[in-house]
Amino acid sequence: MRNYKVLFLIFGIILFVGCSQDALNQLNENSLSKDQVKAQMEINNAFEGFDELLPQLMPDKTGSTNKNIHDCAIFGYSEENISITYDQCEVKGNLLDGTLIFSGYNGDMAGDKGVLTITFSSFAFNGYLLEGTKDITFDSSIENELVYNISTDVTMTHPNNAKTIHTGTKELTWHLGNFNGEGPDFSCTGTWDIVLKDTTFNFEIKSPLSGKIGCPYITSGVLSLEMNGLTAKLDFGDGACDQKGMVIFPNGKSEEYSW
């Protein structure tokens, strides 16, 4: 779900959508083609890595953050919110520019649970301008787990000025006990939509998408894709850190997928 080349995808998506139904349904009358699966994943990937950065970007209730992450950022404080302004800052290989505003930081006395809203103000993530909000509920009360429920309502402006609208919910879990050991370091479930012009791309995680710190790819899980009534599933494998997966078509056939 990460490390895709995104800049070419807008025109590719429009071409796919404009094709005849016969051309779209070579494998099965309800099936996305392999190329459409790749294009749909590419349009999703432009924004995907942001949620994985959230634990490192979020201040705690005292306003404290990871100093190494925010060396080039400017902080602002008020009774209502905390703002963090980045000036072309590189964080974990991602370029951040603009302001994040954290508000409504309500939680329990222990600080194990809470709710907050992130508002994007002239904020760009890897060159993509974001407008809108993310509502986040977090829970660290379970031993060796950190759970984030994330609701997204964001409009993204691409470098070529095309716009996509991203809405949906995800649950992102960090499995702290697995760090430097067996099992996934993080897993994700959820459903979300991306709208480009008059086309809506639907995503639903059927089996948790999982990965390891240090691997730039999703290593396991199954994601269901849908566009204009056409469907397919993408199986990311059994845990290997590679760029391979399987596209599973509605008729049960499958084909190897790589990026």
C-alpha positions as CSV (number, residue, x, y, z in Angstrom):
1,M,0.0,0.0,0.0
2,R,3.0,2.2,0.0
3,N,5.8,3.1,-2.4
4,Y,3.6,3.3,-5.5
5,K,4.3,5.8,-8.3
6,V,1.2,8.1,-8.2
7,L,1.8,11.0,-10.6
8,F,0.7,9.1,-13.7
9,L,-2.4,7.5,-12.2
10,I,-5.0,10.3,-12.7
11,F,-5.0,10.1,-16.5
12,G,-4.8,6.3,-16.3
13,I,-7.9,6.1,-14.0
14,I,-9.9,8.4,-16.2
15,L,-9.0,6.2,-19.2
16,F,-10.0,3.1,-17.3
17,V,-13.4,4.6,-16.3
18,G,-14.0,5.7,-19.9
19,C,-13.5,2.3,-21.4
20,S,-16.5,0.3,-22.6
21,Q,-18.0,-2.3,-20.3
22,D,-16.8,-5.0,-22.6
23,A,-13.2,-3.9,-22.3
24,L,-13.5,-3.7,-18.5
25,N,-14.9,-7.2,-18.1
26,Q,-12.5,-9.4,-20.0
27,L,-12.1,-11.8,-17.1
28,N,-15.6,-11.7,-15.6
29,E,-18.5,-9.4,-16.1
30,N,-18.2,-8.2,-12.6
31,S,-14.4,-8.1,-12.3
32,L,-11.9,-5.4,-12.2
33,S,-8.9,-6.0,-14.4
34,K,-5.4,-6.4,-13.0
35,D,-4.4,-2.9,-14.3
36,Q,-7.5,-1.4,-12.7
37,V,-6.5,-2.9,-9.4
38,K,-3.1,-1.4,-9.6
39,A,-4.5,2.0,-10.6
40,Q,-7.0,2.0,-7.7
41,M,-4.2,1.1,-5.3
42,E,-2.0,3.8,-6.6
43,I,-4.7,6.5,-6.1
44,N,-5.2,5.2,-2.5
45,N,-1.5,5.2,-1.7
46,A,-0.8,8.9,-2.0
47,F,-2.4,9.5,1.5
48,E,-2.0,6.1,3.0
49,G,1.3,6.5,4.9
50,F,0.0,9.5,6.9
51,D,-2.0,7.4,9.4
52,E,1.1,5.3,10.2
53,L,2.9,8.5,11.3
54,L,0.2,9.6,13.7
55,P,1.6,8.0,16.9
56,Q,4.8,10.0,16.3
57,L,3.2,13.3,15.2
58,M,0.6,13.5,18.0
59,P,1.4,15.5,21.1
60,D,0.4,14.1,24.5
61,K,-1.9,16.0,26.9
62,T,1.0,18.1,28.1
63,G,2.0,19.2,24.6
64,S,5.1,17.0,24.6
65,T,6.2,15.3,21.4
66,N,9.1,13.3,20.0
67,K,11.8,15.9,19.9
68,N,13.8,14.2,17.1
69,I,10.6,14.1,14.9
70,H,9.9,17.8,15.4
71,D,13.3,19.4,15.3
72,C,12.3,21.6,12.4
73,A,8.7,22.3,13.5
74,I,7.2,25.4,15.2
75,F,4.7,24.9,18.0
76,G,1.8,27.1,19.0
77,Y,-0.4,26.7,22.1
78,S,-3.8,28.0,23.1
79,E,-6.6,26.9,25.5
80,E,-8.4,25.2,22.6
81,N,-5.6,23.6,20.6
82,I,-2.0,22.8,19.8
83,S,-0.6,23.6,16.4
84,I,2.5,22.2,14.8
85,T,3.9,24.0,11.7
86,Y,6.4,22.1,9.5
87,D,8.7,23.8,7.0
88,Q,9.7,21.2,4.5
89,C,10.4,18.7,7.3
90,E,11.4,15.1,6.4
91,V,9.8,12.7,8.9
92,K,10.5,8.9,8.4
93,G,11.0,9.5,4.7
94,N,7.9,11.7,4.2
95,L,8.0,15.4,3.5
96,L,5.7,17.5,5.7
97,D,4.9,21.2,5.0
98,G,2.2,23.4,6.6
99,T,0.2,23.2,9.8
100,L,-1.5,20.5,11.8
101,I,-4.0,21.7,14.4
102,F,-4.8,19.3,17.3
103,S,-8.0,20.1,19.2
104,G,-10.5,18.6,21.6
105,Y,-7.9,16.5,23.4
106,N,-10.3,14.8,25.9
107,G,-9.3,11.7,27.7
108,D,-9.2,9.8,31.0
109,M,-7.1,10.9,33.9
110,A,-4.5,8.2,33.3
111,G,-4.0,9.4,29.7
112,D,-4.6,5.9,28.4
113,K,-7.7,6.9,26.3
114,G,-8.7,10.0,24.5
115,V,-10.4,11.7,21.6
116,L,-9.0,14.5,19.4
117,T,-9.4,16.1,16.0
118,I,-6.6,16.9,13.5
119,T,-7.3,19.8,11.1
120,F,-5.1,20.4,8.1
121,S,-4.2,24.0,7.5
122,S,-2.3,24.6,4.2
123,F,-0.7,21.3,4.9
124,A,1.1,19.2,2.3
125,F,2.1,15.5,2.7
126,N,4.7,14.4,0.1
127,G,3.6,17.3,-2.1
128,Y,-0.2,16.6,-1.9
129,L,-2.2,19.4,-0.3
130,L,-4.7,18.2,2.3
131,E,-7.8,20.0,3.4
132,G,-10.3,18.7,6.0
133,T,-10.1,16.7,9.3
134,K,-9.3,13.4,11.0
135,D,-11.2,12.5,14.2
136,I,-9.1,10.1,16.3
137,T,-9.9,7.9,19.3
138,F,-6.9,6.3,20.9
139,D,-6.6,3.6,23.6
140,S,-3.4,2.4,25.2
141,S,-5.0,0.7,28.2
142,I,-4.5,-2.8,26.8
143,E,-1.0,-4.2,27.6
144,N,1.4,-4.0,24.7
145,E,-1.1,-2.5,22.3
146,L,-1.8,1.0,21.1
147,V,-5.1,1.3,19.2
148,Y,-6.3,4.3,17.0
149,N,-9.7,4.6,15.5
150,I,-9.5,7.1,12.7
151,S,-12.3,8.8,10.8
152,T,-11.2,10.7,7.7
153,D,-12.9,13.5,5.7
154,V,-10.2,15.0,3.6
155,T,-9.9,16.6,0.1
156,M,-6.5,16.0,-1.5
157,T,-5.1,18.2,-4.3
158,H,-2.5,16.4,-6.4
159,P,0.6,18.0,-7.8
160,N,-1.2,18.2,-11.2
161,N,-4.1,20.0,-9.5
162,A,-6.5,17.0,-9.8
163,K,-8.6,16.6,-6.6
164,T,-9.7,13.4,-4.8
165,I,-12.0,13.2,-1.8
166,H,-11.1,10.6,0.9
167,T,-13.7,9.5,3.5
168,G,-13.9,6.5,5.8
169,T,-12.9,4.8,9.0
170,K,-9.9,2.6,10.0
171,E,-8.7,0.9,13.2
172,L,-4.9,0.9,13.4
173,T,-3.3,-1.2,16.1
174,W,0.4,-1.2,17.0
175,H,1.4,-4.5,18.6
176,L,4.2,-3.3,20.8
177,G,5.0,-6.8,22.1
178,N,5.9,-7.9,18.6
179,F,8.6,-5.3,18.1
180,N,11.9,-7.1,17.2
181,G,10.0,-10.4,17.4
182,E,7.5,-12.6,15.7
183,G,4.2,-11.4,14.4
184,P,3.2,-8.1,12.8
185,D,4.2,-4.8,14.4
186,F,0.9,-3.2,13.2
187,S,-2.4,-4.2,11.7
188,C,-5.3,-2.2,10.2
189,T,-9.0,-2.8,9.5
190,G,-11.6,-0.6,8.0
191,T,-13.6,0.7,5.0
192,W,-13.1,3.9,3.0
193,D,-14.0,5.6,-0.3
194,I,-12.0,7.8,-2.7
195,V,-13.9,10.0,-5.2
196,L,-12.2,11.2,-8.4
197,K,-14.5,13.4,-10.6
198,D,-17.7,11.2,-11.0
199,T,-16.1,7.9,-10.0
200,T,-16.1,6.4,-6.5
201,F,-13.5,3.8,-5.5
202,N,-14.5,1.6,-2.6
203,F,-12.0,-0.1,-0.3
204,E,-12.8,-2.7,2.4
205,I,-10.3,-4.7,4.4
206,K,-11.4,-8.3,4.6
207,S,-8.5,-9.7,6.5
208,P,-6.3,-7.2,8.6
209,L,-3.5,-5.6,6.6
210,S,-0.3,-6.1,8.6
211,G,3.3,-5.1,8.4
212,K,6.7,-4.8,10.2
213,I,8.7,-1.7,11.1
214,G,11.5,-1.4,8.6
215,C,9.6,-3.0,5.8
216,P,8.1,-0.5,3.3
217,Y,5.3,-2.8,2.2
218,I,2.1,-4.4,3.6
219,T,3.1,-8.0,4.3
220,S,-0.2,-9.8,4.8
221,G,-4.0,-9.3,4.6
222,V,-6.7,-9.1,2.0
223,L,-8.3,-5.9,0.6
224,S,-11.5,-5.8,-1.4
225,L,-11.7,-3.2,-4.2
226,E,-14.8,-1.9,-6.1
227,M,-15.4,0.6,-8.8
228,N,-18.6,1.1,-10.8
229,G,-19.9,-2.3,-9.7
230,L,-16.7,-4.1,-10.7
231,T,-14.8,-5.9,-8.0
232,A,-11.6,-7.8,-7.1
233,K,-9.6,-8.6,-4.0
234,L,-5.9,-8.1,-3.4
235,D,-4.1,-10.6,-1.2
236,F,-0.8,-9.2,0.2
237,G,0.7,-12.6,1.1
238,D,1.7,-14.4,4.3
239,G,4.2,-12.1,5.9
240,A,7.1,-11.8,3.5
241,C,8.6,-8.3,3.0
242,D,8.2,-8.1,-0.8
243,Q,6.4,-6.3,-3.6
244,K,4.3,-9.3,-4.5
245,G,0.6,-10.2,-4.0
246,M,-2.3,-12.0,-5.7
247,V,-5.3,-10.4,-7.4
248,I,-8.3,-12.6,-6.8
249,F,-11.2,-12.2,-9.3
250,P,-14.9,-12.8,-8.6
251,N,-14.8,-16.1,-10.6
252,G,-12.2,-17.5,-8.2
253,K,-9.2,-17.2,-10.5
254,S,-6.1,-15.3,-9.4
255,E,-3.1,-13.7,-10.9
256,E,0.2,-12.5,-9.4
257,Y,0.4,-8.8,-8.7
258,S,3.7,-6.8,-8.2
259,W,4.6,-3.2,-8.1
